Amino acid sequence: MSLRRTPWAIFGAGLSALALAACSDSAASNNTSVDAAPDGVVPDSGNVTDSGGVDSTTDATPDAPTTPTRALIGANPALTSDFQGEEGYWYSRYAMSTISMASGMGEMVDMASASDPFAPLVMAAMPAMIDMANDCAATASGCTPPVDPATGKAMPQVASSVMMDLHPTIVTRIYNSGDPSLANVFDAAHPIDTLNMRLVPSAHTASKTTTSAYGWLAVKETEWAKQFHVDDHFGAPGPTDTKGLALPRLFGEMIFAEALMQTKVLLDDTVDMSTTPPSMKTPAKFDWSDPRGNYVVLLALADLATTLRGDATKGNVLCTADGVCSASNRYRAMGNMMAPMILGTGKTADDLGGMFLMAANMLSMNTAMFPTTPADLKTGAVAVQSLTWLASVEMDASVRADVKTRLRGLADFVLVAPKPTSVDQAAALRALVEAYRVLGDTKYKSGANAAWTALLSKYDAPHGRWTDVSTYTGEDLAFLFGSLNSFGTYNATRLGVSAADQDRASNTLLDAFESTMDIGGFQLAAPPASSPFIAAPELKPSPLQHRYPTMPMPSAVTPSTKGNGVAPVCAKSITWSGTGWSVDRSEVDVAQCMHLAMEMMWFHSDEVNGFPVVP
């Protein structure tokens, strides 16, 4: 069957999920001032769950928070904290799927080239990947696809022609940035074809890939792959499945394969594995000059290793933060399938994960790439976050202890480093909460409380911004949103955060998100909340859970001189003028957009979260 005729979208929404033909006629200039929407008051707070409810199992609050009072001028009265969390989830998904699988912004697998080293791997792996995603495997004799109880029709299965039909790009090395303008005229006859989502290639920055661009994209791909493996959300493949989401499950496998291939390219360019012990190369394709980005590489390698392993105490399956385990671990199966192609005959997923951990440990010992005293607070904050992930996956107790010792030194640096801006305070808050959570030293809890007080003192509630910062990048918003989510929601109990401060943190996150992402336009565009752009089983009761009402459709925004619209990705920056926001949409910065997207995805902390448990 041709997936072009199926009424459900890639990733449930987003590879090319853009109703460019259904957009408004208005166009925005390259830097646009945006005024507020109608006034309103919004209730509620708490961890967002898939159903839009409050997650009471991840980290229950010590006291039930009171209903927050909104102060944001122009707040949408229907936007609750739960809805805001859902919006962040979907904006994150739109951006990742566009950049990773549709943009063409990087070196890609050339399936028609006999010399492309990845083409045979993809061709060999794809049939098995399709079978793992399908309810009725192509190789199964006499299998009858399960019936959708709502329609009485057979659940859609993934056709072998899906790759040709949908033209996804498989990026093996991402470029750092590019123009978010769409290269092609939208094809209304094939609305979910990824050709609709190609970005203008002449604007791609094809220099050495920064470690932050590789790292945050690989983390995003891995975390989204884990999300697509939550059985309760996307269904467990088999004849009893009632979700009908085989295609998103397949694309979960594909983006995980992308992360594996991107990591192989990085390590092949950086580490000589033929020597004993492995030695450093002079990288030709990757730029290791920024320690902040280098630390993100450690986070990515640890996350990949964790995903390949799964929960070793429960048969290596994947489990959510709430302890609900899926029936299988398709990515471990993929690791077992791909390891021989990447490492050699007889190698397994455990060997692949072990190689990633060995590389992470070896790289982290290079003090030029990973200085023990960071150059700035934000680098220290990212380092604490990354070493937390590395410590969570280490199997050797002595190695884990060494990682914790380095983590402590970096946390001590963050504790005393100057914090001149609110963004610095947010970065410190995100890091010190992690340090207290992992190390248990109350000085980090005190430091986190001090950072919270300082952050709150500079907050301009009527405008959802901080008075000492006028221009915000994706990284800035990642620190701000991530710290508020960590302090006020996920880690509130272990920090002893009062109900009043939980309210303040939740309401601040809600208002700042609505002001910058929605009203201000840092999210450049979003597809409509309808099928085929979002799979019917994933549609929420309210469109506001998928997109803000005034958010442009992709072709309603015309950056520079292009007329095909703009992709649903992050702006370069957003600036407060005193009366409104102006958006610089001249480029999409992969590292910053994916960092922000990652923190927004972690609003869904009941399923996939950014707070790994460290033994």
N, C-alpha and C positions, 0 to 999 in steps of 0.2 A: 504493500500500500504506500501511497505517497503521503508523507507527513504534511505536505502543503495543504492537504484538504482536511486535516484533523483540527477540531476546534479547541486546541489547547496549546500552550506556548512553551517554548524552550525555557528551562529553568523555572517553569511556572510563570515566568514573566520576563523577560528581559533580554535575551541575546539580541534579538532585533525587535523587541516588543514595543513598537512605537507606532501609534496611529498618526502618522504624519499627515494622512489625508483628512483626518478628523479634527484638525487643529483650528485655532482662531486665525483671523486674517491679520491680527496685529503683529508687528515685528518690533523687536527691541534693538537698540543700538548696542555697540560693543561695550559701553559702560553705561548702565541704566540705573537711574534712581527709582526706587520702588517704595510706594507709600503703603500704609497699613490697611488691613482689612477691617470689617466692622468690629465694634467692641464686644466683649463677652467675658464670662467668668467660667473657669474650667475646674471641675473637681478631680479627685482621685490621685493615687500614687501607688508605687509598688513595682515589683519586678514584672515585666511584661512576659506573658506566656503566649503560646501559639494561638490560643483561643481569645486572646485579648484580655484575659483575666489577670488576677494578682497571684504571683507564685508564692505560696506559703511554705514551700519545702526547701528552697535553696538556702535561705538564711532568714528565718522568721524574725520579725521585728520585736524588740523587747516590750514595746507599748504600741498599741494601735495608733498610727498617725491620724491626726485630725485632718479634716478636709482643707487642702491648701486654698489660700486666697490669691487670685491672680491680680497682678498689677500691670501687666503688659498692655500698653495702649494698642488697640486694634486686635486683641486676642480673639481667635475664633471660639465662640462659646461651645462648640461641639468637640473641640480638641482636648481630650483628657491625656493624662500621662500614659495610660495604656495605649491610646491611639498614637501618641507621639512615638512610643516605642516601636509600634508596628510600622509607622512611616519610616523610621530610621532603618528598620530591618529591610524594607523594600528599597529605599534609596541605596543602601549598601549593596543590595542584590543587583539593581540596575547597573550601577557603576562597575562592579566586578565583572558581570557577564559581558558588558560592552567591551571593556578593556581587554579582558582575557580571551574571549572567544569570538569577537566580531570586528574589533577595530582594525586589525591588520597592522597594528603599531609595533612591529618588531620583526625579528627573524622567525620565519615560520617553516613548518614541515612542508616540503614540496612532495606531495604524494606521486607526482608524475616523474620525479627525478630518480634515476637509479643510483645516483651518488649521494642522495640524502641519507645520512645514517639512521634517522628516526623513521623514515617511511616504512621499511620492512617491519619495524617494531609495531607501529600503529596498525599496519595491515594484518599482522599476525595476532594482535591482541583484540582487535575490534569484534570479531565474531563472539569470542568468549565474554567480552564486556556487554554486548547486546543480550546474550543469554542470561547473564547475571542480573540484568535490569528488568527483563521481561517477566511477566507472570507465566507465560507459556513459552518456554525456551524453543528456539528454532530447531534445536537438535532433539527435542523430546518427541517421541513417537506417540501419536494419537492424543496429544494434549489439547484440551479445549480451554480457550481463554475464559477467565471468570466473567460473570455477568454483573454489570452495574445495577444494583438493586433499584436505583432511582429511575433508570431509563429502560431497564430490561434488555439492554444491548451489551454485546461483548466489550470488555475493556480494550482500549487501543493497545496494540503491541508495536514495538519499534521495528520498522522495516529496515532491511539491510541497505536500502538506498537513502537512508536518512542523511548521511554525510553529504551525498551529492545534492540532495534536495535543498539542504539548509546552508551549505557553504560555510561551515564554521572554520575559523582560523585556529590553528594549533601553534601557539607561540612558544618557541624554545628559548628566546632571549628577548625580553621586553625592552623597548626604548624608554628613555626617561620622561619624555613629554611629547606633546603634539597638539595640534589645533583640534578642538572638540567639534569642529564643523563636519557635517556628514558629506561624504564624497559623492553619493549617488542620489538620484531622485527616488523617492519612496515608491515601491512597487505594490500598489494596493491589492493586486491579485495574489500576491504572496507575502502577506504582512509579517510572517515570522521568519522570513529568509534573512540570514545575517548579512547578506549583501546590502540590505537597507541600512546597516549600521557601520559600514566601513567609514573610517575617518580620512580626511584629506591627506594623502601620503606625502605630498611635497613639504608639509609642515612638521613631519616627524623629526625628532632629534635623535639621530642615529649614531651618536658618539658612544663611548664606553658606558655601559649600564652601571649606575651607582648601586652600591650594595643595599641602599635603602629601597630603591625601586624594585630590585629583585626580591628583597626580603619581605616587604609588606605585601607584594603581590602573591608570593608563594604562601605566606601565612593566610592571606585572604582566600586563596584557592583551597588550601587544606581545610580551613575552618568551614568554608561553604560546602566542601565535599562531605565533611562530617555532618553538617546540617541536613544535606540531602540523603543521609543514611539513617535519619531518625524514623524508625518504622511507624511510630504513632502519627507522624506527619505525612510521610511519603509512601507508607505502606511497605510491608515485607513481600518481596516478589514470590509469587506462587499462586496456585489455583484458588486460595481463600482470600486473596487481596481484594479490598473494596475501594482502594484509592484511585486506581487508574492513572498512576503517575509514572509509568515506565520510562518515558522520555526524560523527565527531570532526574530520575535515578541514573540513567545512562550518562547524562551530562555531569552528574556528580563524579562518576568514574572518569570522565574525560578531563575534568579540571584537575582531578588528583593526578592523572597521568601527566598532564601539563606541568604540574608542580614538580613531579619526579624528573621529567625531562629537563626543565629549567634548572633544577639543582644539579643534574649531571653536567650540564654545560658550564655552570659556575665552577664546580669542583674540578672538572677537566681543565679549565682555564687557570686554576689557582693552585692545585695540589698535584704533585707528582706521586701517584700511588705505586709506581714501579720501584721506588727506592725503599730501603729499610733503615730507619723508619721513613714514612712518607715525608717529602720535603716540599718547600714552597717553590712555585714557579714565578716568573714575571708575568702577571696577567696581561692579556692582550685585549680582552673583551669587557672586563669589569674594572671599575674604579674603586679601589679600597682605601682611598685617602680620607674618608670621613668615618671616624670611629663610631658615631651614632648609628650610621647605617650598618657598619660591621656588626654591631651588637644585634641588630635585627636579624642578620643571617643566622646567629645562634638560635634565636627564637624559632626561625623557620625550620632549621634542621631538627631541633627538639620536637617541634610539632609534627613533622613528617614521621620521625621515629616513633612517637607516641601513637600516631594513627595506624602505622603499619603493625604495631604490636597489639593494639587494643588493650582490653583489660585482661591481663595474664591470669588473674584469679578466677575469671569467669569464661575461660575458653577462648580468650583473645578476641572477643566480640567488642563492638563499640557501645559505650554506655553514655547516657546524658549526665549532666551535672546532678540530676535528681536520682541517679542510680537506676534508671530504666534502660535496660539493655536491648539492642536490636537482636534479631535472630541470627545474624551473621556478621562478618566483617568483609565486605566485598573488596575493600582496599588492601587488606592483608592477602586476599586471594590474588589481587592484581600484582601485589609485590612479589608473591611466589611465582607468578607468571612472567613478570618483567625482570626480576633479578638476574636470571640466567642471561638475558639479552644485554643487561647493563654491566654485570659483574663477571659473568662467565658460567659455564656449565656447572650445575649442581648447587648454585647459590639460591638462597631463599629470601623471603621478606625480612626475616630476622637478620640475615647478613646485610641486607640493604639498610635497615634501620641502624645496625651496628656501625656500618660505614659512616652514616650521617653523624652519629654520636662521636665516633673517633675523629672525624673531620672537625666537628665543633670544638672538641677539647684541644686538638692540635692547634687550630687557628687561634683559639682564645689565649693560648700561651704566648702569642706573638705580641709583645708589649708595644710595638710600634703601631700595630693595627688596633690593639685593645689596651690603651694606656690605663694604668691603675688609678691615676688621677685624671679624670676627664677634663677637657678644656672648658666645659660649661655645664650648667645645671641640667639642661634638657638632655644632654648626652648621658649624664649620670642617671637620670630618671629612666630613660630607655634601657640603659644597661641593667638596672635593677629589675625591671620588668622581664628582660630577656634571660637573665641568669635564674630568675624564678622558674621559668619554663625549663631551662636546662637542668636545674636541680630536681625538677619533678619527674624527669624521665630517666635520670642516671640510675643504673642498676648496681653499680659498685658503691658501697657505703663510703669508702675513703675518698673517692672522686667526688661524690655528692658533698661530703664535708668540706672539701677544698672549694667547690663552687659556692657553698654557703659562706665560707670565709671571705671570698672575693665579693660576694653580694653584700656582706656586712660593711666592708670597706667602702663600697660605692654608696651604700645607704648613708653611712657616716658623712661622706662628701656632700650628698644631697641635703642632709640635715643642716649643715653649717654654711653651705654655699649661698651667696647673695641671691635674693629673689626680688628683683626690682619691679617686675610686672605681675599682673594677675595671671598671665599665661605661665610664668615661672612658678607661681604659687600652685597652680593647677598641676603642673608637671611634678612638683615636689609632693603634692597630695597623693597623686596616683602612685608614685614610687614608695612613699613612706607607708601607705596602707599595705602595700605588698610586703615591705620589709617587716612590719609588725606582724602581719599574718604568717610569714614564713619563719621569722626568727624569734618572735615573742618578746622582744625587748621593749619595755614601755616607753623608752625615750622616742621610739619611732611613732608610737601612738600619740605622744605629746606633740611631736613635730607635725603629725598629720592634723591634729586639732588646731594648732597654730596656723598652719597653711589654710585650713578651712575658714578660720576667723578672718584672716587677711583677705582671702578670696571674696568672702561675702561683703567685706567692708567697702570694696570698690565696685560693687555690682549696682548698675543703673536699672532697677526693676521696671520702670515704665517703658524702657526701650530694649530690654533684653540684651544688654551688653555690659562691658566693664569700662569704667570711666577713664582708665589710664591706657587703654588700647583702642586705637581707632581702626586699624586694619588687621584683619584676621585671615590667616592661611588655613589650609586643610589640617596641617599639623597643630596649629593653635587650637582649632575646634576639637581635634582629637583629644588633646590634653584636657581641655575644659569639660567636654562631655564625658570622657572616660573617668575623670576624677570624681565628678558629681555622681555618676552611676555607681562607682566603686564605694565611695564614702557613704552616700545617703541611702543606698539600696542593698547591694549585694553583701557588703561587709558591715552593715549597720550594727548587727547584734554583737559581733566579736569586738567592735570598737566601742560599744556602749553608747552609740549615738542616740540622743534624746529624740522623743517623738517630734518635738518642735523643730529640731535640726533636720530630721528626716523630711519633714514637710518643706523646710526651706530648700534643701538640696533638690528634692523632687520638683518643686515649683520653679526653682532657678533653672534646672535642666529643661523643663517644659518650655518656659518662656524664652530662654536663650536659643533653644532649638527652633522654636517657631519664628523668632525674630530673624535669625540668620539664615537658616535653611529654607524656610517657607516664604515668609514675607520678604526677606532680603534677597532671596534668589541664589544662595550659594549652591543649592542643587539646581542645575541649569534647566532641567526638564524632567518629565516623567510621563510614561504612557498612560492611557486610560485604564481605569479599574474595571476591566471587562474582558470577557473571552473574545478573541483568542489570545489576547496579550497577557492575561493571567489565567492559568488553568482553572476551570470551573470549581474543582474541589478546594482550591486555595483562596477563592474569593471570600473576603470578609463581609460581614453584614453592612458595613459602611464604607463607601469609597474613600472616606477620610483616613481609613486605616492603611490605604495604599498610596495616596497622594493628596497634597493640599489643593483645595478648590481653585486657587488662583495660579497654581503651578502651570507654566506653559507646556503645551504639547511640544514635542521636539521641533516641528517645523514652524512653530510660532516664534522662535528665536532665531535671528539671523546675525551671527557674528561676522565681523569683517565684511568681505564682499561676497561671501558664498550665499547661495539661495536655497540650499537643501535642508537647512535647519542645523540643530546642534544635538549632540548625543546626551543621554541622561546621566551625566557625570558631574564631577565637582568643578566649580569655578577655580580660577587661579587664586583669587583673593576677593575680599569684600571689605568695603570701607564705609564708616559712618561719617556723614558730613555735618551732623548736627540736627538735621531734619529728616534724613532718610539714608538708605543704603545705596551705594553704587557698586556694581559687580564687574570685575575684570574677568571676562571670559575669553581672553586671548589664547590661553593654553590650558591643557589639563596636565597637572603634575602627578605622575603615576604614584610616586612614593607617598606624597601627602594625601592624595585622594584615597589610596588604599589604607593608609593609617587611620584616617577618619572613618572610612567604611568599616574597618575592623572594630573600632570602638562602638559604632552604631549597631553592628551585628551583635555585639556582646550585651546590648540591652536585653536580648533573648537569653538571659543567663540560665534559664531552666533547662535549655536544650544544649546549647553550645556556649561556653563562657570563657572569659579571659583570665580566670583566676585558678590555675591548676593547683592541685593538692600536692604539697611537697612532704614526703615522708620524714 
